[in-house]
Amino acid sequence: MQNQLKDHNHTVQMQHSNSMKLKEKKVRDLMVNKKRLVEIPYTASLAQTMNTLVANKVVAVPVAAPPGQWIGAGGSMIVESDKQTGAVRKHYIGMVTMLDIVAHIAGDDHLSNSDYVIEDLDQRMSVPVSSIIGHSFEGLSLWTLNPNTSLLDCMEVLSKGVHRAMVPTDRQIEDTNISAGVELVESSSSYQMLTQMDVLRFLKDHRNELQSTLHSRTVQDLGAITERIFAITDRTKLIDAIKCLRAAMLNALPIVRASDVCEDDHKQHINGRCRKLVGTISATDLRGCYINTLKSWLGASALAFTEQIATSPLYTASDTQNDIGNSTRELVTCYAGSTLSEVIDKAVAKHVHRVWVVDQEGLLIGVVSLSDVIRVIRQSMILDSDA
């Protein structure tokens, strides 16, 4: 009995020590092997922006403009400056994501009228990208993270609605007082992008440094499940699905089987709880087709579109790695009783930002997002340090 107690105490001490080592990590430790920032000029059209997203396998890009001509999103002043002279070369005025583009495409109600769809879509995709900054919540601000920011502070930011932040590689501003979290003023000769998925991969690679209980506990026990679920039905048209994404300001919506009992409104998002999950539509799905192809699908079923787009060379080529949406049409799901470790493995392996929670009959009961996962892991790390 005494030996068992000693073994238990030794295990607890090891877990505590490993967790402390992980908490000593900084943002710079997460940036190893990250590529240089992908960006677009403020004059680029939305069509050119989508081409950049596809070519670089990303779902968001910062917008660069000449210095002194713009006010940055959220009052930010994030600039690229010459490493030697400090002279400002460009000003990053905002971040544009696929959700911003979707919100712009959805536009006004008249887009649902098929007589205007083709002409209107061409016009909408020809506008400069600078004109749509801030269409989504995330685009309202542009954030940077100091490379010396602690992992815990970084995780706090990325668990509260910020999905990505720019990280300076060579700061021109002295680290006199490192703030806990994101910053709105920054100067560097170059930047990299840190995303929620980057953090999740890092945590997955360092799972041995996290308490074992974190990986043996279920997502339900950890409070990682969001039970309020907006959804669309399998009879919702693609144009209406786009409008629903815009209305809910969500990057993805589950597609559920239309009810045979009550009349669903297929033009609006509905309560998805306890409905049969049959698919997912995300803002990133629109990267999988050219504009002419998108026009032809607007009046068709959103579910059929997601199944067809999975075979698109653009879609399959762009969704194999990095910060992306669904990589296949396979439903990425878990149970309330699934361990957090299982959910992390699925999210990373399938490159998704959410895992739908279903019951044994495949009925939708909630969702676990990357924000939820990062939040509960951070809470566990803090509790462990206090133990």
BELKANOR-V748439 format. One record per run of one state. SS is the DSSP state (h for helix, s for strand, l for the rest). FROM is the first residue (numbers start at 0). LEN is the number of residues. Records with the same first field share a line. If there is no record, write none. Layout:
SS = FROM-LEN  FROM-LEN
//
This chain:
l = 0-1  23-2  30-8  41-3  56-3  65-7  75-1  81-6  106-2  112-1  125-2  132-5  140-3  145-4  158-5  168-2  171-10  183-1  188-2  205-1  209-2  216-1  218-7  226-3  233-3  248-3  256-13  271-4  288-2  297-3  309-3  318-14  334-4  350-3  358-4  386-1
h = 1-22  26-4  45-11  72-3  97-9  108-4  113-12  128-4  137-3  150-8  195-10  206-3  211-5  237-11  282-6  290-7  301-8  312-6  339-11  369-17
s = 25-1  38-3  44-1  59-6  76-5  87-10  127-1  143-2  149-1  163-5  170-1  181-2  184-4  190-5  217-1  225-1  229-4  236-1  251-5  269-2  275-7  300-1  332-2  338-1  353-5  362-7
//
